[in-house]
Amino acid sequence: MFPTTALLILVMLGPGERADRFPTTAPRAEQERILSTWSEAVPDTAGIFYSPASEHFRLRYELDQRNHPRQRWNQYWRWIETFYAGNILARGWTEQCGRILEALPAEYDREALIGRMNVLGRLIAADWAKNNNVRVIATSDLQRWGGQMRRAMRRQEDDDPVPVLEAFSQIERTVHRRLSPLYNRIDRNN
């Protein structure tokens, strides 16, 4: 019952409500399932880039038994905001996604891709914002993926979205593989 309840809580949380008042003592397998599917449960407005809301990340933060003891919520949340907005050293996720969309032909259906970008952005942000000793997505990964997308945009012909879409799909697959519970159970250094 807990996984369904947790996902419903995540979806139904309104502005200002706190997810940390809900139970976080489910068995590990159930927590892993929630942690791997929570991004898809966050409601999006069709065709609009996601703007990070603390209530969407709070339950994710509370359930993370490895990161929670190592990092305070406020620190984690600041890194989430930085991921989306960027800083003096790097463009944020929202701006990067906008550039990708600009590179696509005008007739391309952007709404579906924006939905995929929103889900992927939440997954990456939720992991990248963690304590360095816990996370599996590092800043070097973000830089590499950004370079991969820029190269794909340069290779693209005027009306051919394939190079950009292939690069984005490859990054999606990499992120999903890295964040899978199985990946986290094996020795990532081998």
C-alpha positions in Angstrom: 0.0 0.0 0.0 2.8 2.4 0.7 4.1 2.8 -2.9 0.7 3.7 -4.2 0.2 6.1 -1.3 3.5 7.7 -1.8 3.0 8.3 -5.5 -0.5 9.7 -4.8 0.9 12.0 -2.2 3.6 13.2 -4.5 1.1 13.9 -7.3 -1.5 15.5 -5.0 0.9 17.7 -2.9 -0.1 21.3 -3.4 2.2 24.4 -3.1 3.6 24.7 0.4 2.7 21.2 1.5 5.5 19.1 3.0 6.1 15.6 1.9 8.4 14.9 4.9 5.4 14.4 7.2 4.5 11.1 5.4 5.9 7.7 6.3 9.3 6.7 4.9 9.6 3.3 6.6 8.6 1.1 3.6 10.7 -2.0 2.8 13.8 -1.1 0.7 12.5 -2.7 -2.5 9.3 -0.6 -2.4 11.4 2.5 -1.7 13.6 1.8 -4.7 10.5 1.4 -6.9 9.2 4.8 -5.7 12.6 6.4 -6.2 12.9 5.0 -9.8 9.3 6.1 -10.8 8.6 9.3 -9.0 9.6 11.6 -11.8 6.9 10.2 -14.2 4.3 10.8 -11.4 4.9 14.5 -11.2 2.3 16.3 -13.2 3.4 18.5 -16.1 1.6 21.1 -18.2 1.7 19.9 -21.8 4.3 21.7 -23.9 5.7 23.7 -21.0 9.1 23.2 -19.4 8.9 22.0 -15.8 9.8 24.5 -13.1 11.2 22.8 -10.0 8.8 22.7 -7.0 10.2 21.7 -3.6 7.2 19.5 -2.8 8.1 17.3 -5.8 11.6 16.7 -4.6 11.0 16.5 -0.9 9.7 13.0 -0.7 12.4 11.8 -3.1 15.0 13.4 -0.7 13.4 11.9 2.4 13.3 8.3 1.0 16.9 8.3 0.0 18.5 6.4 2.9 22.0 6.9 1.5 22.0 10.7 0.9 19.6 11.9 3.6 22.0 11.5 6.5 24.8 13.2 4.6 23.1 16.3 3.3 20.6 18.7 4.6 17.4 19.4 2.7 18.2 23.1 2.1 21.6 22.2 0.5 20.0 19.6 -1.7 17.2 21.9 -2.8 19.7 24.7 -3.7 21.5 22.3 -6.0 18.2 21.4 -7.6 17.5 25.1 -8.3 21.0 25.5 -9.7 20.5 22.6 -12.0 17.5 24.2 -13.6 18.5 27.8 -13.5 22.2 27.5 -14.1 24.9 29.7 -12.7 27.9 31.8 -13.8 29.7 28.6 -14.9 27.0 26.7 -16.7 23.6 27.1 -18.4 20.7 25.5 -16.6 18.6 22.6 -17.8 15.8 24.8 -18.9 17.9 27.0 -21.2 19.7 23.9 -22.6 16.4 22.2 -23.4 15.2 25.4 -25.1 18.3 25.4 -27.3 17.6 21.8 -28.3 14.1 22.7 -29.3 15.3 25.7 -31.3 17.5 23.3 -33.3 14.6 21.2 -34.4 12.5 21.9 -37.5 9.5 24.1 -36.9 7.0 21.3 -37.9 8.4 18.9 -35.3 6.0 18.0 -32.4 7.7 19.6 -29.5 5.1 18.7 -26.8 6.2 15.0 -26.5 9.9 15.9 -26.4 9.3 18.6 -23.7 7.5 15.9 -21.6 10.5 13.6 -22.0 12.8 16.5 -21.1 10.8 17.3 -18.0 11.0 13.6 -16.8 14.7 13.3 -17.6 15.5 16.7 -16.0 13.9 15.7 -12.7 15.8 12.4 -12.7 19.1 14.0 -13.4 18.6 16.9 -10.9 17.4 14.6 -8.1 20.6 12.6 -8.3 23.1 15.3 -9.3 22.0 17.4 -6.3 23.1 14.7 -3.8 26.2 14.6 -1.8 29.2 13.8 -4.0 29.9 10.6 -2.2 26.4 9.2 -2.9 25.4 10.5 -6.4 25.9 8.5 -9.6 25.6 11.5 -11.9 28.5 13.9 -11.6 29.1 17.3 -13.1 31.4 15.7 -15.6 28.5 13.7 -16.9 26.4 16.8 -17.4 29.3 18.4 -19.3 29.8 15.3 -21.5 26.0 15.1 -22.3 25.9 18.8 -23.0 28.8 18.3 -25.5 27.1 15.3 -27.0 23.9 17.4 -27.6 25.9 20.3 -29.1 27.7 18.0 -31.5 24.4 16.5 -32.6 22.9 20.0 -33.2 25.9 20.9 -35.4 25.6 17.6 -37.4 21.9 18.1 -38.0 20.7 19.0 -41.5 18.0 21.8 -41.7 14.9 19.7 -41.6 16.3 16.5 -40.1 15.8 16.1 -36.3 17.3 12.6 -36.2 20.8 13.4 -34.9 19.4 15.5 -32.0 16.7 13.0 -31.2 19.2 10.1 -31.3 21.6 12.0 -29.0 18.8 12.8 -26.5 17.6 9.2 -26.5 21.1 7.9 -25.9 21.4 10.2 -22.9 18.0 9.1 -21.6 19.0 5.5 -21.8 22.3 6.2 -20.0 20.5 8.0 -17.2 17.9 5.3 -16.7 20.5 2.6 -16.7 22.7 4.5 -14.2 19.7 5.2 -11.9 18.3 1.7 -11.9 18.5 -0.1 -8.5 20.5 -2.9 -10.1 23.2 -0.5 -11.2 23.4 0.9 -7.7 23.9 -2.5 -6.2 26.9 -3.5 -8.2 30.4 -2.1 -7.9 30.3 1.0 -10.1 34.1 1.2 -10.2 34.5 -1.9 -12.4 
